[in-house]
Amino acid sequence: MTLYWLLSVPAHGDGHAAWRDVKSRVGDSDVYDFMLPALKIGTLDTLVQLSDELAKFDTAYESTVGKFIDTLRNLTGANNAELGSVLHVEDKPVDQYIQTFMWNNAKYRWDRPLPEVVSQIADAMGAVEAQLKTKMTQYSALKNSLATVRRKQTGNLSVKSLNDIVKRSDCVTDSEYLQTVFVAVPRTATREWTHRYERLTDMVVPRSSKKIAEDSEYTLFSVVMFKRVVDEFANKARDMRFIVRDFVYDEEAMARDKATAAGIVEQEEELLDNISEWLKGTFGDAVAAWIHTKALRLFVESILRYGIPPDFLPILVRAAPKQASKIKRHLADFYAYLETSSAASQRARQAGKTHSARSASAAASTEYSAFDMHEFSDVLSDYTPFVFFEIPWTFLDEDR
């Protein structure tokens, strides 16, 4: 399981010291620089609004990345190791991209106001998600057609195509009045068919039934009757669980059906290749948008938490899964002093303001005093005194 933590801590004017503080408390976990450009801060109201928007986008983009991988896995049958070898972001494996993240200014102009940057990412991801939906709709429709073709090729005699089963010699052809009808009869009912088919309706030619083929479930019989009673015969046969097949021997129609089936199979292969290549090529854009959104969240929350001018250190930690809870607790203990800051208290109170009227009133009366985080433990179970986000890159775990 690959679990990344994206966090920021106060630098207090010395980023190297802040780095050492984090490094000394994460044990064997790997620590990486997470480079943020000098993004425009904007107003407090704008930052608060973006905080909510970015949280929603973060969840949506993570879901989209998961859809890409699940769709590729379903379409190609590739295992996670095989997918990991072909899925890249900016020509890098995903892990390497995350670990060496650099803001892509060619895609997302960091010198523009933050709402514009967020909107640009949202527009790009909206287009990607719309394309994914369109392609999957196309594939679903073609897959349904292919399923019908394959059912006719491999199904039992009640649904299977009769083109390669019925021969010209099995049929009455070029008759103005007579028609050969083909009936799939459950194998358990063949004796009943033999005794009753002549009396299901008038104008059935006596002793005209012949066994054409048989599988594990059905026996296919032919029977000759006048064309005018075919519909009536089919209705009566249905009541007896006999299935009259919609088939008239026509060599030209049979050739067209075969060509259509072959064309659908070919289209399915071409579309499958097209969608797979598109997914592989576009996957990097989806991941990049997701990680850039994480970066924006980190920046916005850091400004809201620590204030301005910006004086915080963004860090990426690859957490050792078995030690994750312990490491997070060590970091929280070390940075517990941040809980007494008015900024942190205000943010925490805002998150827990619906806890109870009594707690909200108590928080308001101590706006600038030390804040007791235990008051809101039930709604702030994921709260940390420092800015903290997870990047759960677990989509290609071996045990998925």
C-alpha positions in Angstrom: 0.0 0.0 0.0 1.4 3.4 -1.1 0.2 6.2 1.2 1.5 9.7 0.7 1.0 12.5 3.1 1.0 16.1 1.9 1.5 18.5 4.8 2.8 21.9 5.6 4.3 23.1 8.9 5.3 26.6 10.0 8.8 27.4 8.9 9.4 30.2 11.4 11.9 31.7 8.9 14.0 28.6 8.8 12.8 26.0 6.3 15.8 23.7 6.9 15.1 23.5 10.6 11.4 22.8 9.9 12.5 20.0 7.5 14.7 18.5 10.2 11.9 18.6 12.7 9.6 16.7 10.4 12.3 14.3 9.3 13.2 13.4 12.8 9.6 12.4 13.7 8.6 10.3 10.7 10.9 7.3 11.4 11.7 5.2 8.4 9.2 7.1 6.1 10.6 8.8 3.1 10.4 12.6 3.0 10.4 14.7 -0.2 10.4 18.4 -1.1 7.0 19.4 -2.4 7.6 22.5 -4.5 5.0 25.2 -4.6 5.3 28.3 -6.8 4.5 31.8 -5.5 0.8 31.6 -6.0 -1.3 34.7 -5.7 -3.1 34.8 -2.3 -6.1 37.0 -3.0 -8.6 37.9 -0.3 -9.6 36.0 2.8 -13.2 35.5 1.5 -11.8 34.1 -1.7 -9.5 31.7 0.1 -12.4 30.4 2.3 -14.6 29.9 -0.7 -11.8 28.1 -2.5 -11.2 25.9 0.5 -14.6 24.4 0.1 -14.5 24.1 -3.7 -11.1 22.5 -3.7 -12.2 19.8 -1.2 -15.0 18.8 -3.6 -12.8 18.9 -6.7 -10.1 16.8 -4.8 -12.7 14.0 -4.1 -14.1 14.2 -7.7 -10.7 14.0 -9.4 -9.5 11.1 -7.2 -12.7 9.3 -8.3 -12.0 10.0 -11.9 -8.4 8.6 -11.6 -9.9 5.5 -10.1 -12.4 5.2 -13.0 -9.5 5.4 -15.5 -7.7 2.5 -13.9 -10.8 0.4 -13.3 -11.9 0.9 -16.9 -8.5 0.0 -18.3 -8.4 -3.1 -16.1 -11.8 -4.2 -17.3 -11.1 -3.5 -21.0 -7.7 -5.0 -21.2 -7.6 -7.6 -18.5 -4.2 -6.3 -17.4 -3.1 -6.8 -13.8 -1.9 -4.0 -11.6 1.7 -4.6 -12.4 1.1 -4.4 -16.1 -1.0 -1.3 -15.7 1.7 0.4 -13.6 4.2 -0.2 -16.4 2.2 1.7 -19.0 0.5 4.5 -16.9 2.6 7.6 -16.7 2.3 11.2 -15.8 4.6 13.6 -17.8 6.7 10.6 -18.9 7.1 9.4 -15.3 5.6 6.6 -13.3 3.0 7.9 -10.9 5.1 7.4 -7.8 8.0 9.3 -9.3 5.7 12.1 -10.5 4.3 12.6 -7.0 7.7 12.4 -5.4 9.3 14.9 -7.7 6.2 17.1 -8.2 6.9 20.5 -10.0 4.1 22.9 -10.9 3.3 22.7 -14.6 3.1 26.4 -15.5 2.5 25.5 -19.2 -0.8 23.9 -18.2 -1.8 25.9 -15.2 -0.5 29.5 -14.9 0.5 30.0 -11.3 0.8 33.8 -11.8 -3.0 34.1 -12.4 -5.5 34.6 -9.6 -6.3 31.4 -7.7 -9.9 31.2 -8.8 -8.7 31.3 -12.5 -6.3 28.5 -11.8 -8.9 26.3 -10.1 -11.4 27.1 -12.9 -8.8 26.1 -15.6 -8.2 22.8 -13.9 -11.9 22.2 -13.5 -12.6 23.0 -17.2 -9.8 20.6 -18.3 -11.1 17.8 -16.0 -14.7 18.4 -17.1 -13.7 17.9 -20.7 -11.8 14.7 -19.7 -14.7 13.3 -17.8 -17.1 14.1 -20.6 -14.9 12.3 -23.1 -14.6 9.3 -20.9 -18.4 9.2 -20.5 -18.9 9.4 -24.3 -16.4 6.8 -25.1 -17.8 4.4 -22.5 -21.3 5.0 -23.9 -20.1 4.1 -27.3 -18.3 1.0 -26.1 -21.3 -0.1 -24.0 -23.6 0.1 -27.1 -21.1 -1.8 -29.3 -20.6 -4.4 -26.5 -24.3 -5.0 -26.3 -24.4 -5.6 -30.1 -21.4 -7.9 -29.8 -23.1 -9.8 -27.0 -26.0 -10.4 -29.2 -23.7 -11.6 -32.0 -21.9 -14.0 -29.7 -25.1 -15.3 -28.2 -26.2 -16.2 -31.7 -22.9 -17.9 -32.3 -22.5 -19.7 -29.0 -25.9 -19.9 -27.4 -28.3 -22.9 -27.3 -30.6 -23.7 -30.2 -33.3 -21.4 -28.8 -31.2 -18.3 -29.6 -28.3 -19.5 -31.7 -28.1 -18.4 -35.3 -29.3 -21.1 -37.6 -27.3 -19.9 -40.6 -24.7 -22.6 -40.2 -27.1 -25.3 -39.0 -30.0 -25.3 -41.5 -29.2 -26.5 -45.1 -31.2 -25.8 -48.2 -32.3 -29.4 -48.3 -34.0 -28.9 -44.9 -36.4 -26.4 -46.4 -39.3 -26.1 -48.7 -38.3 -23.2 -51.0 -40.0 -21.3 -53.8 -43.5 -22.4 -52.7 -46.3 -19.9 -52.9 -48.2 -21.6 -50.0 -46.0 -23.7 -47.9 -43.2 -22.7 -45.4 -40.7 -24.7 -43.3 -40.8 -23.6 -39.7 -38.0 -24.4 -37.3 -38.8 -25.1 -33.6 -36.5 -25.4 -30.6 -38.0 -28.0 -28.3 -36.7 -28.7 -24.8 -35.1 -32.1 -24.8 -37.3 -33.2 -22.1 -40.4 -32.4 -24.3 -39.4 -34.1 -27.6 -41.9 -36.9 -27.2 -44.6 -34.4 -26.5 -43.6 -32.5 -29.6 -43.8 -35.6 -31.7 -47.3 -36.4 -30.5 -48.8 -32.9 -30.6 -47.2 -30.8 -33.3 -49.6 -31.9 -36.1 -52.6 -30.8 -34.0 -51.4 -27.4 -32.7 -53.3 -25.8 -35.6 -54.9 -26.7 -38.9 -52.9 -26.8 -42.1 -49.8 -28.5 -40.6 -48.4 -31.1 -43.0 -48.7 -34.5 -41.4 -45.4 -36.3 -40.6 -43.4 -33.4 -41.8 -41.4 -32.9 -38.7 -37.6 -33.7 -38.9 -34.9 -33.5 -36.4 -32.2 -31.0 -37.6 -29.8 -30.6 -34.7 -29.5 -31.1 -30.9 -27.5 -29.6 -28.0 -27.5 -30.1 -24.3 -30.8 -28.2 -23.8 -32.8 -28.2 -27.0 -33.6 -30.3 -30.1 -34.2 -28.4 -33.3 -37.1 -29.7 -35.4 -38.4 -28.6 -38.8 -42.1 -28.7 -39.7 -43.9 -27.8 -42.9 -47.2 -25.8 -42.8 -49.2 -23.3 -44.8 -47.8 -19.8 -44.5 -51.2 -18.5 -43.4 -51.1 -20.4 -40.1 -47.4 -19.7 -39.1 -48.3 -17.0 -36.6 -51.1 -19.1 -35.0 -48.8 -22.1 -34.8 -46.1 -20.0 -33.1 -48.6 -18.8 -30.4 -49.8 -22.3 -29.7 -46.3 -23.6 -29.7 -45.2 -21.0 -27.1 -47.9 -22.2 -24.8 -46.3 -25.6 -24.9 -42.8 -24.2 -24.3 -41.8 -24.9 -27.9 -39.8 -21.9 -29.4 -40.5 -21.1 -33.0 -37.4 -19.6 -34.5 -37.6 -16.5 -36.6 -35.8 -18.0 -39.6 -36.4 -18.2 -43.3 -33.8 -19.7 -45.5 -32.3 -16.9 -47.6 -28.7 -17.2 -48.7 -28.3 -13.5 -49.4 -29.7 -12.6 -46.0 -27.5 -15.2 -44.3 -24.4 -13.7 -46.0 -25.4 -10.2 -44.9 -25.8 -11.5 -41.3 -22.4 -13.0 -41.3 -20.8 -9.9 -42.7 -22.6 -7.8 -40.1 -21.4 -10.0 -37.3 -17.8 -9.9 -38.5 -18.0 -6.1 -38.8 -19.3 -5.8 -35.2 -16.4 -7.9 -34.0 -13.9 -5.8 -35.9 -15.5 -2.6 -34.7 -15.3 -3.8 -31.1 -11.6 -4.6 -31.4 -10.9 -1.2 -33.0 -12.9 0.7 -30.5 -11.3 -1.2 -27.6 -7.9 -0.3 -28.9 -8.9 3.3 -29.4 -10.4 3.7 -25.9 -7.5 1.9 -24.3 -4.9 4.2 -26.0 -7.0 7.2 -25.1 -7.2 6.1 -21.4 -3.4 5.6 -21.3 -2.7 8.9 -23.0 -5.2 10.9 -20.9 -4.5 9.2 -17.6 -1.6 11.5 -17.0 -3.7 14.6 -17.4 -6.2 13.3 -14.9 -3.5 12.5 -12.3 -1.7 15.9 -12.9 -5.0 17.8 -12.4 -5.6 15.8 -9.2 -2.1 16.5 -7.7 -2.2 20.1 -8.7 -5.5 20.4 -6.9 -3.9 18.9 -3.8 -1.1 21.5 -4.1 -3.7 24.3 -4.3 -5.5 22.9 -1.2 -2.2 22.8 0.6 -1.4 26.4 -0.2 -4.9 27.7 0.6 -5.2 25.9 3.9 -1.7 26.9 4.9 -2.5 30.6 4.3 -5.7 30.2 6.3 -4.0 28.3 9.1 -0.7 30.1 9.4 -1.5 33.6 8.0 0.5 35.9 5.8 3.1 36.5 4.7 3.5 32.9 3.7 6.1 31.2 6.0 5.4 27.5 5.8 7.2 24.4 4.5 5.3 22.1 2.2 6.5 18.5 2.5 5.6 15.1 1.0 5.9 12.0 3.2 5.7 8.5 2.0 4.3 7.0 5.2 5.3 3.5 6.3 1.8 1.9 6.5 2.4 -0.1 9.7 3.7 3.0 11.4 1.4 5.6 9.9 -0.8 6.1 13.0 2.1 6.3 15.3 4.0 8.8 13.1 1.0 11.0 12.7 0.5 11.1 16.5 4.2 12.1 17.0 3.8 14.9 14.5 0.6 16.0 16.2 2.2 16.0 19.6 5.2 18.1 18.4 3.0 20.7 16.7 0.4 20.7 19.4 1.4 24.3 20.3 -0.3 25.4 17.1 -3.7 24.6 18.6 -3.4 27.6 20.9 -3.0 30.0 18.1 -6.0 32.2 17.4 -5.9 31.3 13.7 -5.9 27.5 14.4 -8.5 27.9 17.0 -10.8 29.8 14.7 -10.5 27.2 12.0 -11.1 24.4 14.4 -14.1 26.1 15.9 -15.5 26.7 12.4 -15.2 23.0 11.6 -16.9 22.0 14.9 -19.4 24.8 15.1 -22.4 22.4 14.9 -21.2 20.2 17.7 -23.5 21.7 20.2 -24.9 25.1 21.2 -23.1 24.9 24.5 -19.7 24.2 22.9 -20.2 26.9 20.3 -21.0 29.4 22.9 -18.0 28.4 25.0 -15.7 28.7 21.9 -17.0 32.1 21.1 -16.3 33.4 24.6 -12.7 32.3 24.4 -11.8 33.4 20.9 -8.2 34.2 21.6 -7.5 31.8 24.4 -6.1 28.3 24.3 -8.5 26.0 22.5 -9.4 22.6 23.9 -9.5 20.3 20.9 -11.2 17.5 22.9 -14.4 19.6 22.9 -14.8 18.7 19.3 -13.2 15.3 19.1 -16.2 13.6 17.5 -16.3 16.0 14.5 -12.5 16.6 14.3 -11.2 13.1 14.4 -9.1 13.8 11.3 -8.0 17.2 12.5 -4.2 17.9 12.9 -2.6 21.1 14.2 -0.7 21.3 11.0 -2.1 21.2 7.5 -2.4 17.6 6.4 -3.8 15.8 3.4 -3.5 12.2 2.2 -2.7 11.2 -1.4 -4.0 7.6 -1.3 -2.2 6.2 -4.3 -3.5 2.7 -3.7 -5.2 2.0 -7.1 -2.5 -0.3 -8.2 -1.8 -2.1 -5.0 -1.1 -5.8 -5.6 -4.0 -7.0 -3.4 -6.7 -4.9 -5.2 
